[in-house]
Amino acid sequence: MRGILKQQARINRYDLTPKPLDFDVTVPVLVLKIGRYAVHHGTLGIIRSLGRLGVPVYAVVEDCFAPAATSYYLTKAFACDSGDRDAERVLARVTRIGERLGRPTILIPTDDSAAAFIAEHAHKLAKWFLFPRLPGELPRRLSNKKELHFLCRTFGVPCPDNAFPRSVDDVYAFIEHAIFPIMVKAAESQRLPAGARSVSVARNPKELLALYRQAENPDIPNLIFQEYIPDSCAENWIFHGYCNPPTGCLVAFTGKKLRSYPASAGSTTLGVSVRNEPLILQTAKFLAGIGYAGIVDIDYRLDKRTGEYLLLDFNPRIGANFRMFEDDARVDVVRALHLDLTGRRVCRLPVVEGRVFIVEPLDVLASLSHILRRELTLRGWWQSLKGNREMAWFNGHDPLPFLTMCARLLFQGCEHLLRNAGVWLGVRTSGQFVRSSPRTWLRSVLKFLRT
């Protein structure tokens, strides 16, 4: 208790952010990940959102140099091999953390694997942790895009047309009647090799075949081909929410994805909160139908030709860009989760519209890409940043994560360039000197930036 009071005194000294509601600061939070992604602004968002209210926040990180581990609002980081996917070892590690904390702790997953792990081991984790209960197999089904397609069909939720090739012959048969471009997605992104992209756009049959052969797994097919809705007649929408049927709690937010990187197939780099009641009603009905409980992040694409919101992706956990949304009481989804699980009443209040959320490093790349293709002017870029802005990384009260992120990306970039210096300088292979063009070297740099 003395440590909590000390932390609250430090926060109150520097941070004048008002408390939206009476939080129980005796109930800590553990941010859990099962995957290697040290530079992750979603983890940092959780730490800042709850930490500035005095809630003790702990996090599983790769190492002590992860940006989130340097946050002023973090109580303690547990450095370990977060990429270990062995369920028994992960369970033993999380249980040890629960024993060290020694009190009921709210568990928040930041990736699909962690969400599935919590649901599948709920009966063992419940001794130490608090979390919404849902069917054990549901998170894994929802994060699998093939299973998600069939769930949408079952519950009447609009979604794009999909094909599920099992062999190269299926790909050739698909090409005969396909309308390009085509979205190529991994049904389970967790099964992709390190550095591989989970979403790509095939502009022609040659690219489609190349993508399939690159990711082909004859034992367990993992690719799906999805209908592409042209940008000229589409809008990208986001739903972030929290629901818990036993308590009747439902907090729902919607917004527009304005820019992404890579374009048309990447994560949000610039978004704005916009209330969309029809989309909220459509999503709430689907969540009730499947019996979902917890924080959720869903991507939609509005097809203006039909007026339908097509469900593209369902993340059964917190989304990295959740800080785009707050209601009039300054409650976001992670604060709603904490309030609900500690027995507080969560009122459904209107969303603060016009909140602009920017992922700084990625939005620079996305903006440059649009400017170079003459899809965006410098004036248009500046206008897009106006409004009630929140940065994913930079915060005047908590600057170290931003600086650590910049240093880490710079180090990774230099390491990548040095490792691939032979592409530009020339390397000796099998007794012969090979020299590549500047274009090949530039492609190597851009490939790194995309990953």
C-alpha positions as CSV (number, residue, x, y, z in Angstrom):
1,M,0.0,0.0,0.0
2,R,2.9,2.4,0.8
3,G,4.2,1.8,-2.7
4,I,0.9,2.6,-4.3
5,L,0.5,5.9,-2.3
6,K,4.1,6.8,-3.2
7,Q,3.4,6.2,-6.9
8,Q,0.2,8.3,-6.7
9,A,2.0,11.2,-5.1
10,R,4.6,11.2,-7.9
11,I,1.9,11.1,-10.5
12,N,-0.2,13.9,-8.9
13,R,2.9,16.1,-8.8
14,Y,3.4,16.1,-12.5
15,D,0.1,15.0,-14.1
16,L,-2.9,17.2,-13.7
17,T,-5.2,14.9,-15.7
18,P,-8.5,14.7,-13.8
19,K,-9.8,11.3,-12.7
20,P,-12.9,10.4,-14.7
21,L,-14.3,8.2,-12.0
22,D,-13.4,6.7,-8.6
23,F,-10.9,3.9,-9.5
24,D,-9.9,1.2,-7.1
25,V,-6.1,1.7,-7.1
26,T,-5.6,-1.3,-4.9
27,V,-6.3,-3.6,-7.9
28,P,-3.3,-3.8,-10.2
29,V,-3.1,-4.7,-13.9
30,L,-0.8,-7.1,-15.7
31,V,-0.3,-6.5,-19.5
32,L,0.4,-9.9,-21.1
33,K,1.9,-10.6,-24.5
34,I,2.8,-13.8,-26.3
35,G,4.9,-12.6,-29.2
36,R,8.0,-10.6,-29.9
37,Y,7.1,-7.0,-30.7
38,A,9.1,-4.7,-28.4
39,V,8.0,-1.5,-30.2
40,H,4.3,-1.5,-29.5
41,H,2.3,1.6,-28.7
42,G,-0.8,-0.3,-27.5
43,T,1.1,-1.6,-24.4
44,L,2.3,1.9,-23.7
45,G,-1.3,3.2,-24.1
46,I,-2.5,0.9,-21.3
47,I,0.3,1.9,-19.0
48,R,-0.4,5.6,-19.5
49,S,-4.2,5.3,-19.4
50,L,-4.3,3.5,-16.0
51,G,-0.9,4.5,-14.6
52,R,-1.7,8.2,-14.6
53,L,-4.8,7.4,-12.4
54,G,-2.6,5.7,-9.8
55,V,-3.5,2.1,-10.8
56,P,-0.4,-0.1,-10.5
57,V,0.5,-1.4,-13.9
58,Y,2.9,-4.3,-14.6
59,A,3.9,-5.5,-18.0
60,V,5.6,-8.5,-19.7
61,V,8.3,-7.2,-22.0
62,E,11.2,-8.6,-24.1
63,D,13.9,-6.7,-22.2
64,C,14.5,-3.7,-20.1
65,F,15.1,-1.6,-23.2
66,A,11.6,-2.1,-24.6
67,P,10.0,1.4,-24.9
68,A,7.1,0.4,-22.6
69,A,9.5,-0.7,-19.9
70,T,10.9,2.9,-19.6
71,S,7.5,4.5,-19.0
72,Y,7.2,6.8,-16.0
73,Y,3.7,5.3,-15.2
74,L,4.9,1.6,-15.2
75,T,5.1,0.1,-11.8
76,K,7.3,-2.9,-12.8
77,A,8.3,-4.7,-16.0
78,F,8.8,-8.5,-16.1
79,A,11.5,-9.2,-18.8
80,C,11.2,-12.7,-20.3
81,D,11.1,-14.5,-23.6
82,S,7.7,-13.2,-24.7
83,G,8.0,-15.2,-27.9
84,D,7.7,-18.6,-26.2
85,R,4.4,-20.2,-27.3
86,D,4.6,-23.3,-25.2
87,A,1.4,-23.2,-23.2
88,E,2.8,-24.9,-20.1
89,R,5.8,-22.7,-19.8
90,V,3.7,-19.6,-20.4
91,L,1.3,-20.8,-17.7
92,A,4.1,-21.4,-15.2
93,R,5.6,-18.0,-15.9
94,V,2.3,-16.1,-15.5
95,T,1.5,-18.1,-12.4
96,R,4.8,-17.1,-10.9
97,I,4.0,-13.4,-11.6
98,G,0.6,-13.8,-10.0
99,E,2.2,-15.3,-6.9
100,R,4.7,-12.4,-6.7
101,L,1.9,-9.8,-6.9
102,G,0.0,-11.6,-4.2
103,R,-3.4,-10.1,-4.9
104,P,-6.2,-10.2,-7.5
105,T,-4.8,-8.6,-10.7
106,I,-6.6,-7.7,-13.9
107,L,-5.1,-9.5,-16.9
108,I,-5.1,-7.6,-20.2
109,P,-3.8,-9.4,-23.4
110,T,-2.3,-7.4,-26.2
111,D,-2.2,-10.1,-28.9
112,D,-4.5,-12.9,-30.2
113,S,-2.3,-15.6,-28.8
114,A,-2.4,-14.2,-25.3
115,A,-6.2,-13.7,-25.5
116,A,-6.6,-17.4,-26.6
117,F,-4.3,-18.5,-23.8
118,I,-6.3,-16.7,-21.1
119,A,-9.6,-18.2,-22.3
120,E,-8.2,-21.7,-22.6
121,H,-6.6,-21.7,-19.1
122,A,-9.2,-19.6,-17.3
123,H,-9.8,-22.1,-14.6
124,K,-6.1,-22.1,-13.5
125,L,-5.5,-18.3,-14.0
126,A,-8.6,-17.4,-12.0
127,K,-6.7,-18.1,-8.7
128,W,-4.6,-15.0,-9.3
129,F,-6.2,-12.9,-12.0
130,L,-9.4,-11.1,-12.9
131,F,-10.7,-11.1,-16.5
132,P,-14.0,-11.5,-18.4
133,R,-15.1,-15.1,-18.9
134,L,-16.0,-16.4,-22.3
135,P,-16.0,-19.8,-24.1
136,G,-12.5,-21.2,-24.2
137,E,-12.4,-21.8,-27.9
138,L,-13.9,-18.5,-29.0
139,P,-10.9,-16.2,-29.1
140,R,-8.9,-18.6,-31.3
141,R,-11.9,-19.0,-33.7
142,L,-12.4,-15.2,-33.9
143,S,-8.7,-14.5,-34.6
144,N,-8.7,-17.1,-37.4
145,K,-10.0,-15.3,-40.5
146,K,-11.4,-18.5,-42.0
147,E,-13.4,-19.4,-38.9
148,L,-14.4,-15.8,-38.6
149,H,-15.9,-15.9,-42.2
150,F,-18.1,-18.8,-41.2
151,L,-19.2,-17.2,-38.0
152,C,-20.2,-14.1,-39.9
153,R,-22.3,-16.2,-42.3
154,T,-23.9,-18.0,-39.4
155,F,-25.0,-14.8,-37.7
156,G,-25.8,-12.8,-40.8
157,V,-23.0,-10.3,-40.5
158,P,-21.9,-8.8,-43.9
159,C,-18.3,-9.7,-44.9
160,P,-16.4,-9.8,-48.1
161,D,-16.4,-12.9,-50.4
162,N,-13.5,-15.3,-49.5
163,A,-11.8,-18.3,-51.1
164,F,-9.8,-20.9,-49.3
165,P,-7.2,-22.5,-51.6
166,R,-5.8,-25.8,-50.5
167,S,-3.4,-26.4,-53.5
168,V,-1.9,-24.5,-56.4
169,D,-4.6,-26.1,-58.6
170,D,-7.2,-24.2,-56.5
171,V,-5.3,-21.0,-57.1
172,Y,-5.3,-21.5,-60.9
173,A,-9.1,-22.3,-60.8
174,F,-9.6,-19.1,-58.7
175,I,-7.7,-17.0,-61.2
176,E,-10.0,-18.0,-64.0
177,H,-12.9,-16.0,-62.5
178,A,-11.1,-13.6,-60.2
179,I,-11.4,-9.8,-60.4
180,F,-8.1,-8.2,-59.5
181,P,-6.8,-6.8,-57.3
182,I,-7.3,-9.5,-54.6
183,M,-6.5,-9.3,-50.9
184,V,-4.3,-12.1,-49.7
185,K,-4.4,-12.8,-46.0
186,A,-3.1,-15.3,-43.5
187,A,-5.9,-17.1,-41.7
188,E,-3.7,-17.3,-38.6
189,S,-1.0,-14.6,-38.5
190,Q,0.7,-16.4,-35.6
191,R,1.8,-19.2,-38.0
192,L,3.7,-16.8,-40.3
193,P,7.5,-16.8,-40.3
194,A,9.2,-13.8,-38.6
195,G,9.0,-10.6,-40.7
196,A,6.3,-12.0,-43.1
197,R,3.3,-9.8,-43.7
198,S,-0.1,-11.1,-42.8
199,V,-2.0,-8.9,-45.4
200,S,-0.9,-8.2,-49.0
201,V,-2.6,-7.0,-52.2
202,A,-2.2,-9.1,-55.4
203,R,-2.6,-6.8,-58.4
204,N,-2.5,-9.6,-61.0
205,P,-2.4,-13.4,-61.3
206,K,1.4,-13.5,-61.3
207,E,1.6,-11.7,-57.9
208,L,-1.1,-14.0,-56.5
209,L,0.8,-17.1,-57.5
210,A,4.0,-15.7,-56.1
211,L,2.4,-14.9,-52.7
212,Y,0.8,-18.3,-52.5
213,R,4.0,-20.2,-53.3
214,Q,5.9,-18.1,-50.8
215,A,3.5,-19.0,-47.9
216,E,2.4,-22.4,-49.1
217,N,2.1,-25.0,-46.4
218,P,0.8,-28.3,-47.9
219,D,0.0,-29.7,-44.4
220,I,-2.0,-26.8,-43.1
221,P,-3.2,-24.3,-45.7
222,N,-3.1,-20.8,-44.1
223,L,-3.9,-18.4,-46.9
224,I,-7.3,-16.9,-47.9
225,F,-8.2,-14.8,-50.9
226,Q,-10.5,-12.0,-50.2
227,E,-12.6,-9.7,-52.4
228,Y,-11.0,-6.2,-52.7
229,I,-13.4,-3.2,-52.3
230,P,-11.9,-0.3,-54.4
231,D,-10.8,2.7,-52.4
232,S,-12.9,4.9,-54.7
233,C,-16.1,3.4,-53.3
234,A,-15.1,2.4,-49.8
235,E,-14.3,3.8,-46.3
236,N,-12.4,2.1,-43.5
237,W,-14.1,2.0,-40.1
238,I,-12.9,0.8,-36.7
239,F,-14.9,-0.4,-33.7
240,H,-13.4,-0.6,-30.2
241,G,-15.5,-1.7,-27.3
242,Y,-15.8,-3.5,-24.0
243,C,-18.7,-5.8,-23.1
244,N,-19.5,-8.1,-20.2
245,P,-22.9,-9.8,-20.4
246,P,-23.0,-10.8,-16.7
247,T,-22.8,-7.2,-15.5
248,G,-24.6,-5.7,-18.5
249,C,-21.7,-3.5,-19.3
250,L,-21.3,-2.2,-22.9
251,V,-19.0,0.6,-24.0
252,A,-18.7,1.1,-27.8
253,F,-16.7,3.5,-29.9
254,T,-16.4,3.9,-33.7
255,G,-14.1,5.9,-35.9
256,K,-12.5,6.2,-39.3
257,K,-9.2,4.9,-40.5
258,L,-7.7,7.8,-42.5
259,R,-4.2,6.5,-43.2
260,S,-2.5,3.2,-42.9
261,Y,0.9,1.7,-43.6
262,P,1.4,-0.1,-45.8
263,A,-1.4,1.5,-47.7
264,S,-4.7,-0.5,-48.0
265,A,-3.1,-3.5,-46.2
266,G,-1.6,-2.1,-43.0
267,S,-2.4,-0.9,-39.5
268,T,-3.9,2.5,-38.7
269,T,-1.4,5.4,-38.6
270,L,-4.0,8.2,-38.5
271,G,-7.6,7.8,-37.3
272,V,-10.4,10.0,-36.0
273,S,-13.3,9.2,-33.7
274,V,-16.7,9.5,-35.3
275,R,-20.0,8.2,-33.8
276,N,-21.7,5.6,-36.0
277,E,-24.9,4.3,-34.4
278,P,-25.8,1.8,-37.1
279,L,-22.3,0.2,-36.9
280,I,-22.5,0.1,-33.1
281,L,-25.9,-1.7,-33.3
282,Q,-24.6,-4.2,-35.9
283,T,-21.6,-5.0,-33.8
284,A,-23.5,-5.2,-30.5
285,K,-25.9,-7.8,-32.1
286,F,-23.0,-9.9,-33.3
287,L,-21.2,-9.8,-29.9
288,A,-24.3,-10.9,-28.2
289,G,-24.9,-13.7,-30.7
290,I,-21.5,-15.2,-30.2
291,G,-21.5,-14.7,-26.4
292,Y,-18.4,-12.5,-26.4
293,A,-17.0,-10.8,-23.2
294,G,-14.1,-8.4,-22.9
295,I,-12.3,-5.8,-24.9
296,V,-12.6,-6.1,-28.7
297,D,-11.1,-4.4,-31.8
298,I,-12.9,-4.9,-35.1
299,D,-12.0,-3.5,-38.6
300,Y,-14.8,-2.8,-41.1
301,R,-14.9,-1.6,-44.7
302,L,-17.9,0.3,-45.9
303,D,-18.9,-0.6,-49.4
304,K,-20.6,2.6,-50.6
305,R,-22.2,0.6,-53.5
306,T,-24.3,-1.4,-51.2
307,G,-24.2,0.6,-48.0
308,E,-23.0,-2.5,-46.0
309,Y,-20.3,-2.5,-43.4
310,L,-18.2,-5.5,-44.2
311,L,-16.4,-7.1,-41.3
312,L,-12.7,-7.6,-42.2
313,D,-10.9,-8.5,-39.0
314,F,-11.9,-9.4,-35.4
315,N,-9.3,-9.0,-32.7
316,P,-10.5,-10.6,-29.4
317,R,-8.3,-8.3,-27.3
318,I,-7.4,-4.6,-27.0
319,G,-6.4,-2.8,-30.1
320,A,-3.1,-0.8,-30.3
321,N,-5.0,2.4,-31.2
322,F,-7.6,2.2,-28.4
323,R,-6.6,5.7,-27.2
324,M,-8.3,7.2,-30.2
325,F,-11.5,6.9,-28.2
326,E,-12.8,8.4,-24.9
327,D,-16.3,9.2,-23.7
328,D,-17.4,12.4,-22.0
329,A,-16.2,11.0,-18.6
330,R,-12.7,10.3,-20.2
331,V,-13.3,6.5,-20.0
332,D,-11.7,4.4,-22.7
333,V,-12.0,0.7,-23.1
334,V,-9.2,-0.3,-20.7
335,R,-10.6,2.1,-18.0
336,A,-14.1,0.6,-18.6
337,L,-12.6,-2.9,-18.1
338,H,-11.0,-1.9,-14.8
339,L,-14.1,-0.2,-13.5
340,D,-16.3,-3.1,-14.4
341,L,-14.1,-5.8,-12.9
342,T,-13.7,-3.9,-9.7
343,G,-17.4,-3.6,-9.2
344,R,-17.9,0.0,-10.4
345,R,-20.8,1.0,-12.5
346,V,-19.9,2.0,-16.1
347,C,-22.3,4.5,-17.7
348,R,-22.6,4.5,-21.4
349,L,-21.8,8.1,-22.4
350,P,-21.4,9.8,-25.8
351,V,-17.9,9.4,-27.5
352,V,-15.7,12.5,-27.8
353,E,-15.9,13.0,-31.5
354,G,-13.1,14.4,-33.6
355,R,-10.3,12.9,-31.5
356,V,-7.3,12.4,-33.8
357,F,-4.9,9.6,-33.1
358,I,-1.5,9.6,-34.7
359,V,1.2,6.8,-34.7
360,E,4.0,9.2,-35.4
361,P,6.8,7.1,-37.1
362,L,4.4,5.0,-39.2
363,D,2.3,8.0,-40.2
364,V,5.4,9.8,-41.5
365,L,6.0,6.8,-43.8
366,A,2.4,6.6,-44.8
367,S,2.2,10.3,-45.6
368,L,5.4,10.2,-47.7
369,S,4.1,7.3,-49.6
370,H,0.8,9.2,-50.4
371,I,2.8,12.4,-51.3
372,L,5.1,10.6,-53.6
373,R,2.2,9.1,-55.4
374,R,0.6,12.6,-55.6
375,E,-2.4,11.4,-53.5
376,L,-1.7,13.9,-50.8
377,T,-0.4,17.5,-50.7
378,L,1.6,19.0,-48.0
379,R,-1.3,21.3,-47.2
380,G,-3.7,18.3,-47.1
381,W,-1.3,16.5,-44.8
382,W,-1.2,19.4,-42.4
383,Q,-4.9,19.7,-42.4
384,S,-5.3,16.0,-41.5
385,L,-3.4,16.5,-38.3
386,K,-5.7,19.2,-36.9
387,G,-8.1,18.6,-34.1
388,N,-8.0,17.1,-30.6
389,R,-4.8,15.1,-31.1
390,E,-3.2,12.3,-29.1
391,M,0.2,10.9,-30.1
392,A,0.8,7.2,-29.8
393,W,4.4,7.7,-28.5
394,F,5.2,11.3,-27.6
395,N,4.0,12.6,-24.2
396,G,5.6,15.6,-22.4
397,H,5.1,13.9,-19.0
398,D,6.5,10.6,-20.2
399,P,9.2,11.2,-22.8
400,L,11.4,8.2,-22.3
401,P,9.3,5.7,-24.3
402,F,9.4,8.0,-27.3
403,L,13.1,8.5,-27.1
404,T,13.7,4.7,-26.6
405,M,11.4,3.9,-29.5
406,C,13.4,6.3,-31.8
407,A,16.8,4.8,-30.6
408,R,15.5,1.3,-31.1
409,L,14.2,1.9,-34.6
410,L,17.4,3.7,-35.5
411,F,19.5,0.8,-34.2
412,Q,17.4,-1.8,-36.0
413,G,17.6,0.3,-39.2
414,C,21.4,0.5,-39.1
415,E,21.7,-3.2,-38.3
416,H,19.5,-4.0,-41.3
417,L,21.5,-1.8,-43.7
418,L,24.8,-3.2,-42.5
419,R,23.5,-6.7,-42.8
420,N,22.4,-6.0,-46.4
421,A,25.3,-3.7,-47.3
422,G,26.5,-6.3,-49.8
423,V,23.4,-5.7,-51.9
424,W,24.7,-2.2,-52.7
425,L,28.5,-2.6,-52.3
426,G,28.7,-5.9,-54.0
427,V,29.5,-9.4,-52.5
428,R,31.6,-12.3,-53.6
429,T,29.4,-15.4,-54.1
430,S,30.9,-18.7,-55.4
431,G,34.0,-16.9,-56.5
432,Q,32.2,-14.3,-58.6
433,F,31.6,-10.7,-57.8
434,V,28.0,-9.7,-57.7
435,R,26.8,-6.1,-57.8
436,S,23.1,-5.1,-57.5
437,S,21.5,-1.9,-58.7
438,P,20.5,1.0,-56.4
439,R,16.9,0.1,-57.1
440,T,17.4,-3.4,-55.5
441,W,19.1,-1.8,-52.5
442,L,16.2,0.7,-52.1
443,R,13.7,-2.1,-52.3
444,S,15.5,-3.8,-49.4
445,V,15.3,-0.6,-47.3
446,L,11.6,-0.2,-48.0
447,K,11.0,-3.9,-47.1
448,F,12.5,-3.3,-43.7
449,L,10.4,-0.2,-43.2
450,R,7.3,-2.1,-44.0
451,T,8.1,-4.8,-41.4
